[in-house]
Each structure stands twice: as C-alpha cells, then as structure tokens.
Amino acid sequence: MGMSLLYRVLEPLPDARSALDRARELLREFGEWVDDPEMPDLGSVVTVDQFQHARAYFTRGEWRTESGRPFPEEGMDGFWEGLRRLGVDRGDDAYRVEVDLTPELSTLWPLPAEVELELARVDTLPFGPPSLDTCTEAEVDEMVAAAGPLALDVHWYADLRGLPSSKLCGVQLCVNGVWTEQCSEPAPGNHAVYLSIGTRNRHVADDWLRATGLTLGEAQTGW
C-alpha cells in the first residue's frame, strides 16, 4: 500500500490552542466529511520540563531509545550510575527500563542523546479516555489544554473536497512536535498542522494544493 503525503501549513502557530483551532479551520474549509478524531498519541518525554509536567498525570514510565534499538554500549555510564543512586534496578532488558516517576528522576537530565522516557498509559482523563481508537472533540480540547510542554499528536481522517479519493486523507496536528517520516518527533515549543492528501491523489496533487491558496511545505511521507 502506498503512503500518504503530508504537507505542513506554513503559518505562525504560537501556541497549542492556535494550532488546534487552525486544524479545525482546515477541516471545515476543505472537509466534505470528517471522522471523529483518532485517539491522540502522547510523545516521549525528552526535557526536564516535560518530565515535571507529566508527573501531574502519570505515575509510571519506561526509559528507552528514540530509535527503538538496544541501549548503546557507550555514553551511558553516567545515566546508569544515576539510576543506581536512585535505587532503580536496570535489570537485563537491553531495550527498556521501567520506573516510577519520582521527583528524583529529574536529576538524570541532561539525558544521553538518544534516550527518552515513554509514559505508561493511564485510565483517567484527560489522557486516558475510555475509547482506545477515537475520542470526542471535547476530549481533544481537554488533552491539548492539559498537555503543556508535552508532545501530543491528533489526526482526523476526512474526505477533502475536490480530491478523487479519500483514502488516508485528513489533517494532522502536532503539539510540541514536528512530522518527520511516517511519525512525529518531540520539538518543545513547536506546533504544526499538516494536510494529508492520501494515497491515490498524487496525479492531481499539484493542482489541488495550489488551489487551496495555502503556503505549504515540501511533501513528507505520512500515514
């Protein structure tokens, strides 16, 4: 199956709320129909400010590498020593270390280059609504308001008016993040909105994108 293409809307979006509002404006302007938003994804914690904020909502997490590969052999001694001082058992898992989010973990920053903290799912709002697949717009409002410095991704599948196929079309919102290649990565303070033109519209993409009147970035591999 071919991949969708995402195009960033190149406009100043100074905060998460303005980025969310812009995403919804695009859906109203170009969407023939719009599905309920997909359950937002929380990005990994990479800064100490994100960690401090996350502790208001999460109690557990796990250290891992950004690439999903095993922890590197070099450059990790100080990090492992810091965990030992805090009484955290590294165990023998080369891919992850589970931890309670105690205040003392903040002393581990700055982290090694590729290490990040993934937050364990919670069952309570705002970051744990009952549905595992979709949520309501009200729940999106609540999550974006609560995210603070945390990275949060939301996407809406939509039939974009004027495109012959709706397959994987829609709008992507990245709060404190940017889209890279088939995923987003944390970028604290950066908020971005993207149009996805799906997998079957490349033959009309240039004309359709030009007709939007929007200033857009280069195509990026999307969903």
C-alpha positions, -999 to +999 in steps of 0.1 A: +000+000+000+013+035-009+019+060+018+000+093+023+018+126+018+017+153+044+022+190+037+029+214+065+008+246+066+035+273+069+018+298+092+028+312+126+012+290+153+024+304+186+007+280+209-011+247+211-046+263+211-040+283+180-026+251+163-057+232+173-080+260+161-062+261+127-065+223+123-103+226+127-105+255+104-088+234+077-113+206+083-142+230+080-128+246+048-117+215+029-135+186+045-166+171+028-170+148+058-148+143+089-144+113+111-141+116+149-106+124+158-082+095+164-072+089+200-043+114+204-008+100+209+014+114+236+051+118+226+080+107+246+095+129+274+128+145+264+131+176+286+130+180+323+102+205+320+081+178+302+090+154+330+079+177+358+046+184+339+040+147+332+041+138+369+008+156+374-009+129+353+013+099+351+030+076+377+049+051+356+071+051+325+100+034+309+133+046+296+141+036+260+159+048+229+144+071+204+152+046+176+137+016+194+171-001+193+190-015+223+207+010+246+241+020+232+272+005+247+290+038+250+280+072+265+255+057+291+277+053+322+266+085+339+229+076+332+232+041+346+251+054+377+224+080+382+197+052+382+217+031+406+220+061+430+182+064+429+178+027+437+164+018+402+173-017+390+183-017+354+176-054+350+188-073+319+164-058+293+186-041+266+156-021+253+137-006+283+139+002+320+106+006+338+104+033+365+081+051+389+080+088+381+095+100+413+107+136+416+143+124+419+144+112+383+148+149+373+184+146+384+191+124+354+189+153+330+205+161+306+198+127+291+221+108+268+215+118+232+191+090+222+174+082+255+138+093+262+110+085+286+078+069+274+048+075+297+027+045+307-009+047+297-034+059+324-071+052+327-083+086+338-090+118+319-075+139+303-050+114+289-070+082+293-105+084+279-124+051+277-120+046+239-088+032+226-094+043+190-113+075+187-124+103+211-146+133+211-137+169+201-143+179+238-117+153+249-092+167+223-098+202+238-091+188+273-059+169+263-045+199+243-052+222+273-035+198+297-005+189+275+015+219+285+051+212+272+042+175+264+042+164+227+008+154+215-004+142+181-040+143+168-053+133+134-086+134+117-095+113+086-115+134+062-128+134+026-110+165+013-133+184-012-120+181-048-098+151-044-109+120-062-101+095-034-105+100+004-081+071+014-059+083+042-068+120+036-072+144+065-054+168+089-026+161+113-019+183+144+015+181+162+017+199+195+052+204+207+064+183+178+071+181+141+064+154+115+095+136+102+089+104+082+057+084+090+058+097+126+063+128+146+092+136+170+092+159+200+100+195+194+091+215+225+075+249+217+069+240+181+033+234+169+024+223+134-006+214+113-004+193+081-028+184+053-027+147+042-037+141+006-040+103+009-025+075-012-044+078-045-043+115-054-008+122-065-018+127-101-039+158-091-019+168-060-001+198-075-032+214-089-053+207-058-026+220-034-021+252-055-059+258-055-060+258-016-042+291-016-022+279+013+016+283+017+027+247+022+060+229+029+075+201+010+058+167+008+067+143+037+059+106+040+028+104+061+004+079+075 
